[in-house]
């Protein structure tokens, strides 16, 4: 579907389309297949290219295919992993042949992970080509871009100087407040995971046996398989280890209530998770104490309404941390969330620090005004400046791709009225950060 939507656009514009398959011979593909045929499953997992890590791309693709966090229980895991690895090796060879034959300075590709995008990104950088990765933002008609690698990684350590000196005023505050509130209903976003969100917290918590008069600590999970990348600073081996050890801790804290909110996209997205958080919790724990409850992914309870009554929120790598900090809700980052290390959240450097933070719960107070202001600036930077609007396209819900050229799109471009698209093009050419200083318009 991706290939044909792209072909439809470029061929109609009279632009030459190079197909990767045209840049690798039958013999080269045959040699790759023969070499892989001799490798066992364990050898596939340890496969080493002389120059770049292709196993990472192949394994993340296979995990996404199955929608699981590990391949251990999958009967056809060897066949699937072998095919993904074969595709990665073919991609690297074909793309290497392409850039030997034709001259390029820059590669622009979507998100920059999995096969083939991750492989192309790594191969391009190996050959000293500039790489730009793009991803649809949360906001409709907006995109987030980064140089060199996927934005999943660049957002972790980009300089705070990009946003901390924003001149804050009532206009920006009002704009951010209205947008963050709109996210409860998904009115201004590409995707929304609820059909009818439920905001009646009291009724839900009575159902689960929680007492809103006692401290409640919220725990927000991610989809187990989604964007499984190697983050060098993770203090837990994976999300499930974090969940299990946190549950073990709260079993010894009957004075606190832990409410685990499983990500609704486990079941409310185009890729239903095969490995689910609640199932894994049930495998690990026969029974949970009364002070620990799990709100499953198919529950329509609004995560925003849920967070409103929490003393504090613990996250792994969800982006929602940047939405709660501006509201004054203390957020503890146990994984590699974008909001981490921004002077906004509690950021333990190891498990000892993490559990020491938990020992000090409940927080019993909101964040300070200074931290809330800093959190607002970061959220504004992420949702408005790093999410670059393209006005020459129009949103097409339930369609792939989910947008099309606006009826006045070409005129906007030719008249230099699509300021976001101009910013993107200028940043690609100049290698400057993809920051749209939205507040100036």
Residue pairs with C-beta under 8 A, 6 or more apart in sequence:
1 400
5 400
5 401
7 17
10 17
11 17
18 98
18 102
20 91
20 94
20 95
20 98
20 116
21 94
23 94
23 95
23 97
23 98
23 101
24 90
24 93
24 94
24 97
28 93
29 90
32 86
32 89
32 90
32 93
33 86
36 44
36 82
36 85
36 86
36 89
39 47
39 82
41 77
41 78
41 81
44 55
44 58
44 78
44 81
44 82
44 85
45 55
45 59
45 81
46 55
47 54
47 55
47 58
47 85
48 55
49 89
49 92
51 126
52 92
52 119
52 122
52 123
52 126
53 122
54 85
54 88
54 89
54 92
54 119
54 122
55 85
56 118
56 229
56 230
57 84
57 88
57 113
57 114
57 115
57 118
57 119
57 122
58 81
58 84
58 85
58 87
58 88
58 115
59 71
59 81
59 84
59 228
60 113
60 114
60 118
60 227
60 228
60 229
61 84
61 87
61 88
61 114
61 115
62 71
62 77
62 80
62 81
62 84
63 69
63 70
63 71
63 225
63 228
64 114
64 225
64 226
64 228
64 271
65 80
65 84
66 74
66 77
66 80
66 225
66 274
66 275
67 225
67 271
67 272
67 273
67 274
67 275
68 74
68 224
68 225
68 273
68 274
68 275
69 224
69 225
69 228
69 238
69 239
69 240
69 275
70 275
71 77
71 80
71 81
74 80
84 115
87 115
87 116
88 115
88 116
88 119
91 115
91 116
91 119
91 120
91 123
92 119
92 122
92 123
95 116
95 119
95 120
95 123
95 124
96 123
96 127
99 123
99 124
99 127
99 129
104 129
105 129
105 130
106 129
106 130
106 131
106 132
106 428
107 120
107 121
107 124
107 129
107 130
107 131
107 132
108 132
108 133
108 134
108 428
109 117
109 120
109 121
109 131
109 132
109 133
109 134
110 117
110 133
110 134
110 135
111 117
111 133
111 134
111 135
111 150
111 151
111 152
112 118
112 121
112 131
112 133
112 149
112 150
112 151
113 150
113 152
113 227
113 229
117 133
118 150
121 131
121 133
121 149
121 150
124 130
124 131
125 131
125 148
130 147
130 428
130 431
131 147
131 148
131 149
132 145
132 146
132 147
132 428
133 145
133 146
133 149
133 150
133 151
134 143
134 144
134 145
135 143
135 144
135 145
135 150
135 151
136 142
136 143
136 144
136 190
136 402
137 143
137 144
137 190
137 383
137 386
137 387
137 388
138 183
138 189
138 190
138 191
138 319
138 383
138 387
139 179
139 188
139 189
139 190
139 383
139 387
139 389
140 188
140 189
140 190
140 395
141 389
141 390
141 391
141 393
141 394
141 395
141 403
142 387
142 388
142 389
142 390
142 420
143 387
143 388
143 390
143 424
144 151
144 386
144 387
144 388
144 434
145 151
145 388
145 424
145 427
145 434
146 153
146 154
146 155
146 434
147 154
147 431
147 433
147 434
148 154
150 229
152 227
152 229
153 229
155 338
155 382
155 386
156 231
156 336
156 338
156 340
156 341
157 341
158 433
160 342
160 343
162 381
162 385
162 433
162 435
163 377
163 378
163 380
163 381
163 385
164 374
164 377
164 378
166 172
166 377
166 380
166 381
166 439
167 439
168 373
168 376
168 377
171 439
172 380
172 439
173 376
175 380
175 384
176 326
176 376
176 379
176 380
176 383
176 384
179 188
179 383
179 384
180 323
180 326
180 327
180 379
180 383
182 188
182 189
183 189
183 304
183 323
184 197
184 302
184 304
184 305
185 192
185 197
186 192
186 193
186 194
190 395
190 402
191 269
193 264
193 265
193 268
193 269
194 264
194 268
194 300
194 302
195 300
196 300
197 300
197 301
197 302
197 305
198 204
198 299
198 300
198 301
198 302
198 305
199 302
199 305
201 212
201 301
201 305
201 306
201 308
201 309
202 212
204 295
204 299
204 301
205 211
205 212
205 259
208 259
208 293
208 295
209 290
209 293
210 216
210 257
210 259
210 293
211 257
212 309
214 255
214 256
214 257
215 255
215 256
215 257
215 311
215 361
215 362
215 364
216 256
216 257
216 258
216 259
216 309
216 310
216 311
217 250
217 256
217 257
217 258
217 259
217 310
217 311
217 312
217 313
217 314
217 361
217 362
218 259
218 261
218 306
218 307
218 310
218 312
218 313
218 314
219 243
219 246
219 258
219 259
219 260
219 261
219 313
219 314
219 315
220 261
220 263
220 303
220 313
220 314
220 315
220 316
220 318
220 320
221 239
221 243
221 260
221 261
221 262
221 263
221 277
221 316
221 318
222 239
222 263
222 316
222 317
222 318
222 335
223 263
223 265
223 266
223 273
224 239
224 240
224 273
224 275
224 276
224 277
224 280
225 273
225 275
226 265
231 317
231 335
231 336
233 336
233 349
234 335
234 336
235 334
235 335
235 348
235 349
235 350
235 351
235 353
235 354
236 242
236 245
236 316
236 334
236 335
236 351
239 316
239 317
239 335
240 277
240 280
242 316
242 334
242 335
243 260
243 277
243 280
243 281
244 281
244 284
245 351
246 258
246 314
246 334
246 358
247 258
247 260
247 281
247 284
247 285
247 288
247 292
249 355
249 358
250 256
250 258
250 291
250 292
250 358
251 288
251 289
251 292
253 291
253 358
253 361
254 289
254 291
256 291
256 361
256 362
257 291
257 292
257 293
258 291
258 292
258 293
259 293
259 295
259 306
259 310
260 277
260 281
260 292
260 293
260 294
260 295
261 295
261 301
261 303
261 306
262 276
262 277
262 278
262 294
262 295
262 296
262 297
263 277
263 297
263 318
264 297
264 298
264 299
264 300
264 303
265 297
266 272
266 273
266 276
266 277
266 297
267 273
267 297
267 298
268 297
268 298
273 297
276 297
277 294
277 297
278 294
278 296
278 297
281 288
281 294
288 294
295 301
295 306
303 320
304 323
307 313
307 320
307 324
307 327
307 329
308 327
308 329
310 329
311 330
311 361
311 362
311 363
311 364
312 329
312 330
312 331
312 332
312 361
312 362
312 363
313 321
313 324
313 329
313 330
313 331
313 332
314 331
314 332
314 334
315 321
315 331
315 332
315 333
315 334
315 335
315 337
316 334
316 335
316 337
317 335
317 336
317 337
318 337
319 337
319 338
319 339
321 331
321 333
321 337
321 338
321 339
321 340
321 345
322 337
322 338
322 339
322 344
322 375
322 378
322 379
322 382
323 379
324 331
325 331
325 339
325 344
325 345
325 367
325 371
325 372
325 375
325 378
325 379
326 372
326 375
326 376
326 379
327 372
328 366
328 367
328 372
329 366
329 367
330 345
330 346
330 363
330 366
330 367
331 339
331 344
331 345
331 346
332 345
332 346
332 348
332 354
332 357
332 358
333 339
333 340
333 345
333 346
333 347
333 348
334 348
334 354
337 345
338 382
339 345
339 375
339 378
340 347
341 347
342 374
342 378
343 371
343 374
344 371
344 374
344 375
344 378
346 357
348 354
348 356
348 357
366 372
367 375
380 439
381 435
384 436
384 438
384 439
385 435
385 436
385 437
385 438
385 439
386 434
386 435
386 436
387 436
388 420
388 423
388 424
388 434
388 436
389 420
389 436
389 438
390 418
390 420
390 421
390 424
391 406
391 412
391 417
391 418
391 419
391 420
391 421
392 405
392 406
392 408
392 409
392 410
392 412
392 413
392 418
392 421
393 403
393 404
393 405
393 406
393 409
394 403
394 404
394 405
394 406
394 407
394 409
395 402
395 403
396 402
396 403
396 404
406 412
409 418
411 417
412 418
413 421
416 422
419 436
419 441
420 436
423 434
423 435
423 436
424 434
426 432
427 433
427 434
427 435
